[in-house]
Amino acid sequence: MGNSEIKTNLLRAEPDYRKRMGSYTLRDTLTALGYYLLMMAAYYFMGRHMAATGQYYVVPVNFIGMILIPLLICRRPSALGLCRKNLKKSLTVSGILGALILLGIAVVPGMISGARLLPLPKLAYNLMYYLIVIGLSEEIAFRGFIQPRLFPALKREWLAVLAGGVLFVLSHYPFQMAMRNMSFTEYLPTFLENAPFQFLWHLVFTALYRRYDNIWGSALLHGLIDMSMGLFA
């Protein structure tokens, strides 16, 4: 197999994914953008509340805002990639890739530095948290719901992917800024430090979703990568 064939195979999108993306209208774009602004506001006020009280309401906010609302709007789980199609392939590729990344960025460095592994119950809780509350919810909201609906306005899929990535990266700003009690400019250096990595992962998650038209795989990879923050004390 030549290099061009490998590249074509890796970048190939499922026909149903392309067909669904092409079926959206400008009304769907406006719905996605309105939904995005709603979530940005929700995250900002959640951050403000956490800074004031220490209470963290990410579980209900993500479940209602990033899972339930997109499902109610779409009415069909398969329109968000929640289906059995290519499930085994998607989970296998994502699981292997995620395990290797987790090993490289967290497990091996942690063992070398002598960090103390968290107790098993806490590890199990963190794994479920990052897989479902963070990984699955964000994949449904951004790769499954928002990004494909940007296509009618931008007319080019690569533009929709770039715009979706920018929205995904920016979505981290309101909560982190508010939770730290920082102004927009005070949090900006930290945001700019993290943004390139978040955008890179967005491209990887998008490639997996496009390739298999199945959100479970990208959610698995997303959760495993974020699990790097939940291994050691």
N, C-alpha and C positions, 0 to 999 in steps of 0.2 A: 504494500500500500504506500503510495507516494505521500509527500508532505501536504500537497493540496487536498488529497482525499481525506487525510486525517483531520485537517482544518475544517473541511466541509462537514465531516461527521460530527465534530465537536460543537460546531456552531449551528447545527441543524435544529430546527424547531418542529415540534409536532404539528401536523396539518390542522388538527382541531384547535390548537392554540392560536395559530394564525387566522383561522376562519372566525373564531370568536372575537379576536381583537379587531378584525375588519368589520364586524357587525355593529360595533359601538358607534354612537353618534355624539355630536357636540353636547347634547343634553347629558350624556353619560360622563363626559369630561367635566362639565360644570358640577355634576353630582359628586364626582370624585374629589374635586378641588374644595367644594363646600364641606365634604366629610373631613378632608385633611385639615382644614382650618378649625373645625370643631374639635378634632383630636389635639391639635396644637394648643388650643385654649384649655382643654381638659388637663393636659399634661402640665401646663404652666400653673394652674390653680392647685393641682395635686402637689407640685413641688413647693408652692407657697404654704400649703397646709402642712406638709411634712416638716418644713423649716420651722414652723410655729409650734407644732404639737409633737413632732416625732412619729406621727402615724403615717404609714405607707399603704396607700390604697391601690397599688398596681394590679392586684388580682381582680377586683371587680371592674376597675377601669378598663383593663385590657380585655377581659372576658366580654363585657358589654360593648365597649367601643370598637375593639379590633376583631372580634369574632362574631358576636351576635348581630351587630348593626350591618356589617357587610352581608351576612347570611340573609337577613331580612330584606335587604335591598335586592340582592341577586335572586333569592328564592330557590336557587338550585346550587347545592354544594359543589357540584362539578364545575360550575362557572368560576369557582375560586380555586380550582385544582384539588378539591377534596373528593377524590375518587380512587378507584382501585386500578385504573389504567396505568400500566408501567410501574406499579407499586413496588414490586420486588426489585426491579432494576434501579429505580430511583433510590430506594432505601439502601441497597447494597453499595452503590457508588458513593452515596453521601455518607454512609456509615464508615466505610473504609477511609475515605478522605478526611472525615471529621476526627476519627481515631488517630490518624497519623498527625494531623495538625495539633490536636490536643496533647499528644505525646511530645511533639517538638516544642511547643510554646509554653507548656505548663508542667507536665509530669517530669520530664527529664531535668529541666532547670530547677524545679522544686526539690527533686531528689539530690541534685548536686549541691544545692545550697543548704541542705539539711532541714528544709521546712517540714513542719509537722502536719501530716495528713489529718483532715477532719474525721471525726467518728463516723462510722458507717451510716447511722440514721440520718445524720446531717448531710452526708454525701448523697444519699438517696433523695432527700428533700430537695437539695440544690439541683440535682439532675432533673427532677420533675418540674421544678420551677423554671429552669432555663429552657427545657424542651417545650413546655406547654405555655406557660405564662408569658415568656419572652419570645422564643423561637417561633412557635406555631402562630401566635397572635400577630406578630409583626410580619410574618410571611403572608398570611391571609390578607392583612390590611394593605401592605405595600406591593408585593409582587403579584398577589392574586387579584386585588381589587383596584388599587389606585393606578398602578403603572400601565396596564393594558388600556385603560380608559383615557389615557392621555393621547393615544394614537390619532383619534379623529381631528384633534387640534394641530398636531405636529406633522402628520402625514408620513413620517418616516419612523420606522421602529427604533433605529439607533438613537434618534432624538428622544423618543419616549423613554428609552432605557436610561439615557443620560439625565433627563428631567426627573424621572422616577428616583434615580440615585441621589440627586440633589435634594429632593423632598425628603427622602429617607434620612440622609445625613442631618438636614436641618431639624428634623423631628426630635432629635436628641437635645436640642438647644434649650427650649423653654423649661423643661423639667430640671435639667442639670443646673441651669442658671438660677432658677427660683429656689431650688433645694439648697444651694450654696449661699443664698442671700447675696448674690452678686448682680451687678448691673450688666447690661448687654456688653459693654466694652471690657468690663473686668473679666468676664468669662470667655471672651473671644480668643485669647491665646491658647487656652486649654482646648477649646473647640477646634481650632485650626490644627492643633497637634493630633487630635484623634480623627478628624474628618477624612484624610486620605485612606486610612485603614478601613473605615466604615464604608467608604465608597467602593473600595476594592472588593470587600466582602459582598456588597450589593451586586456587583457584576458577576461574581461566582454564583450567588443564589439565583440570580436571573438566568444564567446559563443552564443551571440544573432544571429550573422550572420550565423554561422554553423547550429543553431537550426532551423532557418526559411528560410535560403537561400535567404534572403531579406535584402538589405543594408539600406533601409529606416529606419528600427527600430534602428539599431546601430547608424545611423546618428542622429536620434532624441535624443537618450540618450546622445551621444557625445555633441551635441549642448546645451542641457539642463544643463549638468555638467559645460561646459565652461561659460554658462550664469551666473554662480555664480560670475564671474568677472565683469558683466555688469548690476548689479542691483542698486548699491548705488554710490552716488557721492564721 
